[in-house]
Amino acid sequence: MSNPNTLRLVKLPSNLANQLRESVEEAFRSLGNEAAVLITYYARSRHNVAFNDLPVGIEELDNALAEILGPARRMVVNQCAEILNKRLGVETPARTEKLSDLFRQVEKQYQRTSKAVIPNSLGLGSASS
């Protein structure tokens, strides 16, 4: 039986998964290059986070950030939310201290948006026939 807290982003297109990965990297760099290298190294060596596979393993990255930054990890999450909002043109407020929660919010918003766009692009829901 799968863990209900496990992040399921398998339905996301690869370009959205890339945006998520890149937003994490950019948020780390906003702390300074040395800090970004340290966080990345710690997450890889202590928590086996494979950054190329993100968002898979995002929970372990959350654990690493909690150990390294403590409550200050919210700063990284907020920065990541701002980056995603700009890149994706969405309004996803960061109401959490976890990247995994932020990614779930983005996933839900993406799924709602894609469901609304697909019928309209097919001419469904249009009054003119």
A tleap script that builds the chain and sets N, CA, C and O, in Angstrom:
source leaprc.protein.ff14SB
mol = sequence {
  NMET SER ASN PRO ASN THR LEU ARG LEU VAL
  LYS LEU PRO SER ASN LEU ALA ASN GLN LEU
  ARG GLU SER VAL GLU GLU ALA PHE ARG SER
  LEU GLY ASN GLU ALA ALA VAL LEU ILE THR
  TYR TYR ALA ARG SER ARG HIE ASN VAL ALA
  PHE ASN ASP LEU PRO VAL GLY ILE GLU GLU
  LEU ASP ASN ALA LEU ALA GLU ILE LEU GLY
  PRO ALA ARG ARG MET VAL VAL ASN GLN CYS
  ALA GLU ILE LEU ASN LYS ARG LEU GLY VAL
  GLU THR PRO ALA ARG THR GLU LYS LEU SER
  ASP LEU PHE ARG GLN VAL GLU LYS GLN TYR
  GLN ARG THR SER LYS ALA VAL ILE PRO ASN
  SER LEU GLY LEU GLY SER ALA SER CSER
}
set mol.1.N position { 0.842 -1.174 0.000 }
set mol.1.CA position { 0.000 0.000 0.000 }
set mol.1.C position { 0.881 1.228 0.000 }
set mol.1.O position { 1.840 1.307 0.767 }
set mol.2.N position { 0.566 2.190 -0.854 }
set mol.2.CA position { 1.416 3.373 -0.969 }
set mol.2.C position { 1.101 4.373 0.128 }
set mol.2.O position { -0.012 4.425 0.651 }
set mol.3.N position { 2.093 5.152 0.457 }
set mol.3.CA position { 1.966 6.186 1.468 }
set mol.3.C position { 1.170 7.348 0.875 }
set mol.3.O position { 1.542 7.853 -0.184 }
set mol.4.N position { 0.068 7.796 1.532 }
set mol.4.CA position { -0.742 8.874 0.974 }
set mol.4.C position { 0.002 10.203 0.940 }
set mol.4.O position { -0.401 11.114 0.217 }
set mol.5.N position { 1.076 10.330 1.705 }
set mol.5.CA position { 1.837 11.569 1.713 }
set mol.5.C position { 2.907 11.606 0.632 }
set mol.5.O position { 3.567 12.629 0.451 }
set mol.6.N position { 3.088 10.507 -0.084 }
set mol.6.CA position { 4.078 10.460 -1.145 }
set mol.6.C position { 3.619 11.344 -2.293 }
set mol.6.O position { 2.476 11.261 -2.743 }
set mol.7.N position { 4.517 12.181 -2.754 }
set mol.7.CA position { 4.193 13.106 -3.828 }
set mol.7.C position { 4.064 12.365 -5.140 }
set mol.7.O position { 4.993 11.682 -5.572 }
set mol.8.N position { 2.908 12.500 -5.774 }
set mol.8.CA position { 2.666 11.835 -7.049 }
set mol.8.C position { 2.622 12.897 -8.134 }
set mol.8.O position { 1.613 13.582 -8.298 }
set mol.9.N position { 3.705 13.035 -8.869 }
set mol.9.CA position { 3.746 13.998 -9.956 }
set mol.9.C position { 3.976 13.311 -11.290 }
set mol.9.O position { 4.466 13.926 -12.237 }
set mol.10.N position { 3.625 12.045 -11.361 }
set mol.10.CA position { 3.886 11.291 -12.575 }
set mol.10.C position { 3.055 11.786 -13.749 }
set mol.10.O position { 3.431 11.563 -14.899 }
set mol.11.N position { 1.940 12.449 -13.490 }
set mol.11.CA position { 1.085 12.914 -14.567 }
set mol.11.C position { 1.513 14.275 -15.097 }
set mol.11.O position { 0.970 14.750 -16.095 }
set mol.12.N position { 2.465 14.896 -14.452 }
set mol.12.CA position { 2.907 16.202 -14.903 }
set mol.12.C position { 3.771 16.068 -16.138 }
set mol.12.O position { 4.571 15.138 -16.241 }
set mol.13.N position { 3.617 16.985 -17.072 }
set mol.13.CA position { 4.500 16.946 -18.237 }
set mol.13.C position { 5.930 17.232 -17.815 }
set mol.13.O position { 6.174 17.890 -16.804 }
set mol.14.N position { 6.864 16.735 -18.595 }
set mol.14.CA position { 8.267 16.872 -18.220 }
set mol.14.C position { 8.687 18.330 -18.117 }
set mol.14.O position { 9.548 18.657 -17.302 }
set mol.15.N position { 8.101 19.218 -18.923 }
set mol.15.CA position { 8.492 20.617 -18.833 }
set mol.15.C position { 8.086 21.225 -17.491 }
set mol.15.O position { 8.790 22.096 -16.980 }
set mol.16.N position { 6.968 20.786 -16.909 }
set mol.16.CA position { 6.571 21.283 -15.600 }
set mol.16.C position { 7.492 20.711 -14.524 }
set mol.16.O position { 7.887 21.428 -13.605 }
set mol.17.N position { 7.831 19.447 -14.626 }
set mol.17.CA position { 8.780 18.861 -13.677 }
set mol.17.C position { 10.118 19.587 -13.759 }
set mol.17.O position { 10.758 19.816 -12.732 }
set mol.18.N position { 10.548 19.952 -14.965 }
set mol.18.CA position { 11.783 20.731 -15.116 }
set mol.18.C position { 11.663 22.088 -14.444 }
set mol.18.O position { 12.607 22.548 -13.803 }
set mol.19.N position { 10.517 22.730 -14.584 }
set mol.19.CA position { 10.304 24.032 -13.936 }
set mol.19.C position { 10.408 23.891 -12.421 }
set mol.19.O position { 10.983 24.751 -11.753 }
set mol.20.N position { 9.860 22.821 -11.885 }
set mol.20.CA position { 9.934 22.585 -10.446 }
set mol.20.C position { 11.385 22.411 -10.005 }
set mol.20.O position { 11.816 23.010 -9.020 }
set mol.21.N position { 12.138 21.587 -10.741 }
set mol.21.CA position { 13.552 21.363 -10.423 }
set mol.21.C position { 14.347 22.664 -10.496 }
set mol.21.O position { 15.112 22.989 -9.588 }
set mol.22.N position { 14.159 23.389 -11.568 }
set mol.22.CA position { 14.910 24.626 -11.762 }
set mol.22.C position { 14.561 25.675 -10.718 }
set mol.22.O position { 15.422 26.457 -10.315 }
set mol.23.N position { 13.312 25.701 -10.278 }
set mol.23.CA position { 12.919 26.672 -9.257 }
set mol.23.C position { 13.601 26.370 -7.921 }
set mol.23.O position { 13.964 27.288 -7.185 }
set mol.24.N position { 13.774 25.085 -7.612 }
set mol.24.CA position { 14.487 24.697 -6.390 }
set mol.24.C position { 15.942 25.146 -6.481 }
set mol.24.O position { 16.475 25.736 -5.541 }
set mol.25.N position { 16.576 24.867 -7.603 }
set mol.25.CA position { 17.976 25.256 -7.778 }
set mol.25.C position { 18.149 26.768 -7.693 }
set mol.25.O position { 19.092 27.255 -7.070 }
set mol.26.N position { 17.244 27.504 -8.315 }
set mol.26.CA position { 17.324 28.964 -8.285 }
set mol.26.C position { 17.089 29.498 -6.873 }
set mol.26.O position { 17.743 30.449 -6.447 }
set mol.27.N position { 16.163 28.889 -6.160 }
set mol.27.CA position { 15.914 29.312 -4.775 }
set mol.27.C position { 17.142 29.063 -3.907 }
set mol.27.O position { 17.472 29.888 -3.055 }
set mol.28.N position { 17.820 27.944 -4.111 }
set mol.28.CA position { 19.065 27.683 -3.376 }
set mol.28.C position { 20.117 28.731 -3.699 }
set mol.28.O position { 20.792 29.243 -2.806 }
set mol.29.N position { 20.253 29.048 -4.990 }
set mol.29.CA position { 21.258 30.035 -5.404 }
set mol.29.C position { 20.976 31.417 -4.834 }
set mol.29.O position { 21.896 32.216 -4.658 }
set mol.30.N position { 19.712 31.704 -4.544 }
set mol.30.CA position { 19.374 33.011 -3.974 }
set mol.30.C position { 19.982 33.183 -2.581 }
set mol.30.O position { 20.102 34.305 -2.088 }
set mol.31.N position { 20.362 32.077 -1.953 }
set mol.31.CA position { 21.020 32.125 -0.645 }
set mol.31.C position { 22.517 32.369 -0.777 }
set mol.31.O position { 23.207 32.596 0.218 }
set mol.32.N position { 23.013 32.323 -2.001 }
set mol.32.CA position { 24.440 32.456 -2.267 }
set mol.32.C position { 24.966 31.147 -2.818 }
set mol.32.O position { 24.468 30.075 -2.476 }
set mol.33.N position { 25.966 31.235 -3.667 }
set mol.33.CA position { 26.486 30.042 -4.334 }
set mol.33.C position { 27.036 29.028 -3.340 }
set mol.33.O position { 26.798 27.828 -3.482 }
set mol.34.N position { 27.770 29.499 -2.337 }
set mol.34.CA position { 28.351 28.573 -1.363 }
set mol.34.C position { 27.263 27.836 -0.587 }
set mol.34.O position { 27.377 26.637 -0.336 }
set mol.35.N position { 26.212 28.557 -0.211 }
set mol.35.CA position { 25.098 27.930 0.511 }
set mol.35.C position { 24.388 26.908 -0.381 }
set mol.35.O position { 24.012 25.828 0.075 }
set mol.36.N position { 24.211 27.260 -1.650 }
set mol.36.CA position { 23.551 26.341 -2.582 }
set mol.36.C position { 24.351 25.056 -2.735 }
set mol.36.O position { 23.784 23.963 -2.748 }
set mol.37.N position { 25.673 25.189 -2.851 }
set mol.37.CA position { 26.535 24.011 -2.981 }
set mol.37.C position { 26.459 23.162 -1.713 }
set mol.37.O position { 26.368 21.937 -1.791 }
set mol.38.N position { 26.496 23.796 -0.570 }
set mol.38.CA position { 26.434 23.077 0.710 }
set mol.38.C position { 25.111 22.323 0.865 }
set mol.38.O position { 25.101 21.149 1.236 }
set mol.39.N position { 24.010 22.994 0.583 }
set mol.39.CA position { 22.689 22.354 0.701 }
set mol.39.C position { 22.580 21.177 -0.260 }
set mol.39.O position { 22.117 20.099 0.114 }
set mol.40.N position { 23.007 21.390 -1.490 }
set mol.40.CA position { 22.949 20.323 -2.498 }
set mol.40.C position { 23.805 19.137 -2.078 }
set mol.40.O position { 23.367 17.990 -2.162 }
set mol.41.N position { 25.020 19.409 -1.629 }
set mol.41.CA position { 25.916 18.330 -1.197 }
set mol.41.C position { 25.309 17.563 -0.015 }
set mol.41.O position { 25.306 16.332 -0.010 }
set mol.42.N position { 24.807 18.275 0.964 }
set mol.42.CA position { 24.228 17.643 2.150 }
set mol.42.C position { 23.028 16.773 1.762 }
set mol.42.O position { 22.902 15.639 2.224 }
set mol.43.N position { 22.153 17.309 0.916 }
set mol.43.CA position { 20.960 16.560 0.514 }
set mol.43.C position { 21.334 15.295 -0.259 }
set mol.43.O position { 20.710 14.247 -0.091 }
set mol.44.N position { 22.352 15.407 -1.101 }
set mol.44.CA position { 22.793 14.233 -1.872 }
set mol.44.C position { 23.465 13.197 -0.986 }
set mol.44.O position { 23.155 12.008 -1.070 }
set mol.45.N position { 24.386 13.644 -0.136 }
set mol.45.CA position { 25.184 12.692 0.634 }
set mol.45.C position { 24.448 12.114 1.833 }
set mol.45.O position { 24.607 10.930 2.133 }
set mol.46.N position { 23.656 12.906 2.519 }
set mol.46.CA position { 22.978 12.426 3.729 }
set mol.46.C position { 21.580 11.876 3.483 }
set mol.46.O position { 21.095 11.036 4.240 }
set mol.47.N position { 20.936 12.353 2.422 }
set mol.47.CA position { 19.542 11.961 2.180 }
set mol.47.C position { 19.325 11.326 0.814 }
set mol.47.O position { 18.191 11.029 0.437 }
set mol.48.N position { 20.409 11.119 0.074 }
set mol.48.CA position { 20.335 10.465 -1.239 }
set mol.48.C position { 19.352 11.139 -2.192 }
set mol.48.O position { 18.654 10.466 -2.951 }
set mol.49.N position { 19.299 12.461 -2.152 }
set mol.49.CA position { 18.424 13.203 -3.049 }
set mol.49.C position { 19.092 13.271 -4.421 }
set mol.49.O position { 20.229 13.726 -4.551 }
set mol.50.N position { 18.382 12.821 -5.419 }
set mol.50.CA position { 18.858 12.905 -6.806 }
set mol.50.C position { 18.155 14.105 -7.448 }
set mol.50.O position { 16.998 14.015 -7.859 }
set mol.51.N position { 18.864 15.213 -7.524 }
set mol.51.CA position { 18.245 16.447 -7.997 }
set mol.51.C position { 17.722 16.329 -9.423 }
set mol.51.O position { 16.746 16.992 -9.774 }
set mol.52.N position { 18.341 15.512 -10.237 }
set mol.52.CA position { 17.861 15.327 -11.607 }
set mol.52.C position { 16.518 14.618 -11.655 }
set mol.52.O position { 15.809 14.701 -12.658 }
set mol.53.N position { 16.159 13.918 -10.576 }
set mol.53.CA position { 14.897 13.186 -10.537 }
set mol.53.C position { 13.781 13.954 -9.846 }
set mol.53.O position { 12.636 13.503 -9.839 }
set mol.54.N position { 14.096 15.104 -9.267 }
set mol.54.CA position { 13.043 15.874 -8.608 }
set mol.54.C position { 11.927 16.143 -9.601 }
set mol.54.O position { 12.192 16.403 -10.775 }
set mol.55.N position { 10.708 16.084 -9.156 }
set mol.55.CA position { 10.194 16.129 -7.800 }
set mol.55.C position { 10.158 14.791 -7.067 }
set mol.55.O position { 9.744 14.747 -5.908 }
set mol.56.N position { 10.580 13.697 -7.709 }
set mol.56.CA position { 10.702 12.427 -6.988 }
set mol.56.C position { 11.765 12.604 -5.908 }
set mol.56.O position { 12.870 13.066 -6.191 }
set mol.57.N position { 11.439 12.242 -4.691 }
set mol.57.CA position { 12.373 12.386 -3.581 }
set mol.57.C position { 12.305 13.730 -2.885 }
set mol.57.O position { 13.178 14.062 -2.082 }
set mol.58.N position { 11.281 14.500 -3.184 }
set mol.58.CA position { 11.185 15.840 -2.607 }
set mol.58.C position { 11.018 15.798 -1.086 }
set mol.58.O position { 11.444 16.720 -0.390 }
set mol.59.N position { 10.405 14.738 -0.571 }
set mol.59.CA position { 10.244 14.628 0.883 }
set mol.59.C position { 11.599 14.534 1.577 }
set mol.59.O position { 11.793 15.107 2.649 }
set mol.60.N position { 12.533 13.811 0.965 }
set mol.60.CA position { 13.879 13.719 1.543 }
set mol.60.C position { 14.591 15.064 1.480 }
set mol.60.O position { 15.362 15.404 2.377 }
set mol.61.N position { 14.335 15.825 0.430 }
set mol.61.CA position { 14.901 17.169 0.348 }
set mol.61.C position { 14.319 18.048 1.448 }
set mol.61.O position { 15.033 18.858 2.040 }
set mol.62.N position { 13.033 17.894 1.723 }
set mol.62.CA position { 12.413 18.612 2.847 }
set mol.62.C position { 13.120 18.281 4.157 }
set mol.62.O position { 13.390 19.171 4.963 }
set mol.63.N position { 13.418 17.000 4.366 }
set mol.63.CA position { 14.113 16.583 5.590 }
set mol.63.C position { 15.497 17.210 5.678 }
set mol.63.O position { 15.911 17.667 6.743 }
set mol.64.N position { 16.207 17.232 4.565 }
set mol.64.CA position { 17.544 17.836 4.548 }
set mol.64.C position { 17.468 19.326 4.860 }
set mol.64.O position { 18.275 19.841 5.634 }
set mol.65.N position { 16.502 20.019 4.263 }
set mol.65.CA position { 16.351 21.452 4.522 }
set mol.65.C position { 16.004 21.722 5.984 }
set mol.65.O position { 16.474 22.696 6.572 }
set mol.66.N position { 15.183 20.857 6.558 }
set mol.66.CA position { 14.831 21.020 7.979 }
set mol.66.C position { 16.066 20.873 8.857 }
set mol.66.O position { 16.231 21.615 9.825 }
set mol.67.N position { 16.928 19.929 8.527 }
set mol.67.CA position { 18.142 19.720 9.316 }
set mol.67.C position { 19.136 20.863 9.151 }
set mol.67.O position { 19.765 21.287 10.120 }
set mol.68.N position { 19.277 21.356 7.939 }
set mol.68.CA position { 20.275 22.392 7.666 }
set mol.68.C position { 19.786 23.776 8.088 }
set mol.68.O position { 20.507 24.518 8.755 }
set mol.69.N position { 18.555 24.119 7.698 }
set mol.69.CA position { 18.071 25.482 7.872 }
set mol.69.C position { 17.084 25.660 9.017 }
set mol.69.O position { 16.845 26.782 9.464 }
set mol.70.N position { 16.515 24.568 9.490 }
set mol.70.CA position { 15.494 24.689 10.531 }
set mol.70.C position { 14.312 25.495 10.012 }
set mol.70.O position { 13.906 25.320 8.863 }
set mol.71.N position { 13.753 26.374 10.838 }
set mol.71.CA position { 12.593 27.163 10.412 }
set mol.71.C position { 12.896 28.108 9.240 }
set mol.71.O position { 11.981 28.561 8.551 }
set mol.72.N position { 14.169 28.398 9.022 }
set mol.72.CA position { 14.538 29.286 7.916 }
set mol.72.C position { 14.296 28.644 6.559 }
set mol.72.O position { 14.405 29.319 5.536 }
set mol.73.N position { 13.970 27.353 6.527 }
set mol.73.CA position { 13.687 26.709 5.240 }
set mol.73.C position { 12.478 27.340 4.573 }
set mol.73.O position { 12.311 27.244 3.357 }
set mol.74.N position { 11.639 27.983 5.366 }
set mol.74.CA position { 10.466 28.671 4.792 }
set mol.74.C position { 10.898 29.737 3.787 }
set mol.74.O position { 10.188 30.011 2.820 }
set mol.75.N position { 12.059 30.333 4.020 }
set mol.75.CA position { 12.588 31.329 3.099 }
set mol.75.C position { 12.832 30.696 1.724 }
set mol.75.O position { 12.534 31.305 0.696 }
set mol.76.N position { 13.368 29.492 1.709 }
set mol.76.CA position { 13.611 28.781 0.447 }
set mol.76.C position { 12.283 28.440 -0.223 }
set mol.76.O position { 12.140 28.590 -1.437 }
set mol.77.N position { 11.320 27.985 0.561 }
set mol.77.CA position { 10.011 27.629 0.011 }
set mol.77.C position { 9.329 28.864 -0.573 }
set mol.77.O position { 8.758 28.800 -1.661 }
set mol.78.N position { 9.384 29.988 0.145 }
set mol.78.CA position { 8.781 31.216 -0.352 }
set mol.78.C position { 9.441 31.673 -1.648 }
set mol.78.O position { 8.764 32.100 -2.583 }
set mol.79.N position { 10.761 31.580 -1.695 }
set mol.79.CA position { 11.497 31.956 -2.903 }
set mol.79.C position { 11.119 31.047 -4.063 }
set mol.79.O position { 10.923 31.512 -5.185 }
set mol.80.N position { 11.017 29.770 -3.794 }
set mol.80.CA position { 10.635 28.800 -4.821 }
set mol.80.C position { 9.221 29.108 -5.332 }
set mol.80.O position { 8.971 29.030 -6.535 }
set mol.81.N position { 8.308 29.453 -4.439 }
set mol.81.CA position { 6.930 29.801 -4.832 }
set mol.81.C position { 6.927 31.032 -5.732 }
set mol.81.O position { 6.216 31.063 -6.737 }
set mol.82.N position { 7.713 32.045 -5.380 }
set mol.82.CA position { 7.792 33.249 -6.210 }
set mol.82.C position { 8.313 32.918 -7.610 }
set mol.82.O position { 7.783 33.407 -8.608 }
set mol.83.N position { 9.334 32.101 -7.672 }
set mol.83.CA position { 9.918 31.721 -8.960 }
set mol.83.C position { 8.893 30.969 -9.807 }
set mol.83.O position { 8.732 31.256 -10.993 }
set mol.84.N position { 8.200 30.007 -9.195 }
set mol.84.CA position { 7.185 29.247 -9.927 }
set mol.84.C position { 6.043 30.140 -10.383 }
set mol.84.O position { 5.539 29.984 -11.496 }
set mol.85.N position { 5.629 31.076 -9.533 }
set mol.85.CA position { 4.552 31.991 -9.909 }
set mol.85.C position { 4.935 32.792 -11.152 }
set mol.85.O position { 4.122 32.965 -12.059 }
set mol.86.N position { 6.173 33.280 -11.188 }
set mol.86.CA position { 6.630 34.057 -12.347 }
set mol.86.C position { 6.756 33.189 -13.594 }
set mol.86.O position { 6.323 33.583 -14.676 }
set mol.87.N position { 7.342 32.019 -13.442 }
set mol.87.CA position { 7.589 31.153 -14.601 }
set mol.87.C position { 6.314 30.555 -15.179 }
set mol.87.O position { 6.162 30.458 -16.397 }
set mol.88.N position { 5.401 30.156 -14.302 }
set mol.88.CA position { 4.204 29.446 -14.755 }
set mol.88.C position { 2.995 30.358 -14.896 }
set mol.88.O position { 1.965 29.954 -15.436 }
set mol.89.N position { 3.123 31.592 -14.409 }
set mol.89.CA position { 2.002 32.521 -14.485 }
set mol.89.C position { 0.844 32.108 -13.600 }
set mol.89.O position { -0.319 32.292 -13.960 }
set mol.90.N position { 1.160 31.550 -12.444 }
set mol.90.CA position { 0.126 31.110 -11.507 }
set mol.90.C position { 0.282 31.862 -10.193 }
set mol.90.O position { 1.319 32.471 -9.930 }
set mol.91.N position { -0.741 31.811 -9.389 }
set mol.91.CA position { -0.684 32.379 -8.050 }
set mol.91.C position { -0.741 31.243 -7.043 }
set mol.91.O position { -1.819 30.771 -6.682 }
set mol.92.N position { 0.404 30.819 -6.604 }
set mol.92.CA position { 0.495 29.736 -5.622 }
set mol.92.C position { 1.144 30.299 -4.371 }
set mol.92.O position { 2.370 30.385 -4.288 }
set mol.93.N position { 0.326 30.684 -3.395 }
set mol.93.CA position { 0.925 31.207 -2.170 }
set mol.93.C position { 1.605 30.090 -1.385 }
set mol.93.O position { 1.085 28.979 -1.288 }
set mol.94.N position { 2.751 30.392 -0.836 }
set mol.94.CA position { 3.468 29.401 -0.029 }
set mol.94.C position { 2.892 29.453 1.382 }
set mol.94.O position { 3.202 30.352 2.163 }
set mol.95.N position { 2.062 28.487 1.686 }
set mol.95.CA position { 1.445 28.411 3.015 }
set mol.95.C position { 2.067 27.304 3.840 }
set mol.95.O position { 1.405 26.702 4.686 }
set mol.96.N position { 3.302 27.044 3.600 }
set mol.96.CA position { 3.932 25.889 4.212 }
set mol.96.C position { 5.421 26.116 4.368 }
set mol.96.O position { 5.980 27.081 3.846 }
set mol.97.N position { 6.051 25.209 5.097 }
set mol.97.CA position { 7.501 25.217 5.224 }
set mol.97.C position { 8.125 24.082 4.426 }
set mol.97.O position { 9.325 23.831 4.538 }
set mol.98.N position { 7.318 23.393 3.617 }
set mol.98.CA position { 7.802 22.221 2.888 }
set mol.98.C position { 7.665 22.417 1.394 }
set mol.98.O position { 6.625 22.853 0.900 }
set mol.99.N position { 8.740 22.086 0.676 }
set mol.99.CA position { 8.698 22.117 -0.782 }
set mol.99.C position { 7.686 21.121 -1.320 }
set mol.99.O position { 7.023 21.387 -2.323 }
set mol.100.N position { 7.562 19.972 -0.659 }
set mol.100.CA position { 6.622 18.958 -1.141 }
set mol.100.C position { 5.189 19.481 -1.106 }
set mol.100.O position { 4.411 19.194 -2.016 }
set mol.101.N position { 4.826 20.240 -0.076 }
set mol.101.CA position { 3.487 20.827 -0.018 }
set mol.101.C position { 3.293 21.858 -1.124 }
set mol.101.O position { 2.235 21.920 -1.750 }
set mol.102.N position { 4.321 22.661 -1.354 }
set mol.102.CA position { 4.255 23.652 -2.428 }
set mol.102.C position { 4.063 22.961 -3.775 }
set mol.102.O position { 3.248 23.406 -4.584 }
set mol.103.N position { 4.800 21.880 -4.024 }
set mol.103.CA position { 4.685 21.170 -5.283 }
set mol.103.C position { 3.300 20.553 -5.435 }
set mol.103.O position { 2.764 20.506 -6.542 }
set mol.104.N position { 2.713 20.080 -4.338 }
set mol.104.CA position { 1.352 19.544 -4.403 }
set mol.104.C position { 0.368 20.643 -4.804 }
set mol.104.O position { -0.550 20.412 -5.590 }
set mol.105.N position { 0.573 21.844 -4.252 }
set mol.105.CA position { -0.290 22.973 -4.611 }
set mol.105.C position { -0.174 23.280 -6.102 }
set mol.105.O position { -1.180 23.508 -6.775 }
set mol.106.N position { 1.045 23.284 -6.609 }
set mol.106.CA position { 1.275 23.553 -8.031 }
set mol.106.C position { 0.632 22.454 -8.877 }
set mol.106.O position { 0.014 22.736 -9.904 }
set mol.107.N position { 0.780 21.203 -8.439 }
set mol.107.CA position { 0.189 20.080 -9.173 }
set mol.107.C position { -1.327 20.230 -9.255 }
set mol.107.O position { -1.909 20.052 -10.326 }
set mol.108.N position { -1.968 20.552 -8.142 }
set mol.108.CA position { -3.429 20.719 -8.139 }
set mol.108.C position { -3.851 21.860 -9.049 }
set mol.108.O position { -4.814 21.745 -9.807 }
set mol.109.N position { -3.120 22.958 -8.964 }
set mol.109.CA position { -3.452 24.100 -9.804 }
set mol.109.C position { -3.255 23.766 -11.278 }
set mol.109.O position { -4.065 24.157 -12.118 }
set mol.110.N position { -2.189 23.049 -11.591 }
set mol.110.CA position { -1.934 22.634 -12.968 }
set mol.110.C position { -3.057 21.731 -13.476 }
set mol.110.O position { -3.531 21.900 -14.600 }
set mol.111.N position { -3.480 20.778 -12.654 }
set mol.111.CA position { -4.527 19.850 -13.079 }
set mol.111.C position { -5.845 20.585 -13.309 }
set mol.111.O position { -6.564 20.281 -14.261 }
set mol.112.N position { -6.169 21.547 -12.446 }
set mol.112.CA position { -7.396 22.331 -12.646 }
set mol.112.C position { -7.316 23.136 -13.931 }
set mol.112.O position { -8.276 23.199 -14.699 }
set mol.113.N position { -6.158 23.754 -14.160 }
set mol.113.CA position { -5.975 24.578 -15.350 }
set mol.113.C position { -6.035 23.733 -16.609 }
set mol.113.O position { -6.673 24.129 -17.584 }
set mol.114.N position { -5.380 22.573 -16.609 }
set mol.114.CA position { -5.365 21.736 -17.811 }
set mol.114.C position { -6.743 21.174 -18.106 }
set mol.114.O position { -7.095 21.009 -19.274 }
set mol.115.N position { -7.535 20.874 -17.080 }
set mol.115.CA position { -8.896 20.383 -17.305 }
set mol.115.C position { -9.770 21.473 -17.899 }
set mol.115.O position { -10.644 21.188 -18.717 }
set mol.116.N position { -9.547 22.716 -17.499 }
set mol.116.CA position { -10.334 23.829 -18.023 }
set mol.116.C position { -9.910 24.182 -19.437 }
set mol.116.O position { -10.745 24.580 -20.249 }
set mol.117.N position { -8.642 24.045 -19.743 }
set mol.117.CA position { -8.128 24.422 -21.060 }
set mol.117.C position { -8.502 23.393 -22.116 }
set mol.117.O position { -8.870 23.767 -23.229 }
set mol.118.N position { -8.417 22.113 -21.796 }
set mol.118.CA position { -8.665 21.064 -22.791 }
set mol.118.C position { -10.078 21.140 -23.373 }
set mol.118.O position { -10.207 21.121 -24.597 }
set mol.119.N position { -11.165 21.227 -22.557 }
set mol.119.CA position { -12.501 21.318 -23.162 }
set mol.119.C position { -12.648 22.565 -24.025 }
set mol.119.O position { -13.251 22.505 -25.096 }
set mol.120.N position { -12.108 23.686 -23.576 }
set mol.120.CA position { -12.245 24.924 -24.353 }
set mol.120.C position { -11.473 24.850 -25.660 }
set mol.120.O position { -11.924 25.376 -26.678 }
set mol.121.N position { -10.315 24.201 -25.643 }
set mol.121.CA position { -9.525 24.104 -26.868 }
set mol.121.C position { -10.181 23.157 -27.871 }
set mol.121.O position { -9.906 23.236 -29.068 }
set mol.122.N position { -11.043 22.266 -27.391 }
set mol.122.CA position { -11.761 21.358 -28.264 }
set mol.122.C position { -13.097 21.928 -28.720 }
set mol.122.O position { -13.823 21.294 -29.485 }
set mol.123.N position { -13.417 23.137 -28.241 }
set mol.123.CA position { -14.674 23.756 -28.593 }
set mol.123.C position { -15.819 23.296 -27.706 }
set mol.123.O position { -16.977 23.612 -27.981 }
set mol.124.N position { -15.518 22.561 -26.657 }
set mol.124.CA position { -16.550 22.110 -25.731 }
set mol.124.C position { -16.846 23.239 -24.764 }
set mol.124.O position { -15.953 24.015 -24.423 }
set mol.125.N position { -18.046 23.335 -24.333 }
set mol.125.CA position { -18.419 24.374 -23.387 }
set mol.125.C position { -18.685 25.691 -24.072 }
set mol.125.O position { -18.960 26.691 -23.409 }
set mol.126.N position { -18.608 25.709 -25.388 }
set mol.126.CA position { -18.877 26.916 -26.150 }
set mol.126.C position { -20.338 26.929 -26.545 }
set mol.126.O position { -20.887 25.896 -26.929 }
set mol.127.N position { -20.972 28.081 -26.457 }
set mol.127.CA position { -22.394 28.186 -26.771 }
set mol.127.C position { -22.637 28.186 -28.275 }
set mol.127.O position { -23.743 27.876 -28.716 }
set mol.128.N position { -21.638 28.522 -29.061 }
set mol.128.CA position { -21.849 28.579 -30.506 }
set mol.128.C position { -21.597 27.208 -31.145 }
set mol.128.O position { -20.561 26.580 -30.926 }
set mol.129.N position { -22.570 26.770 -31.934 }
set mol.129.CA position { -22.434 25.507 -32.663 }
set mol.129.C position { -22.977 25.662 -34.050 }
set mol.129.O position { -22.957 24.711 -34.831 }
savepdb mol mol.pdb
quit
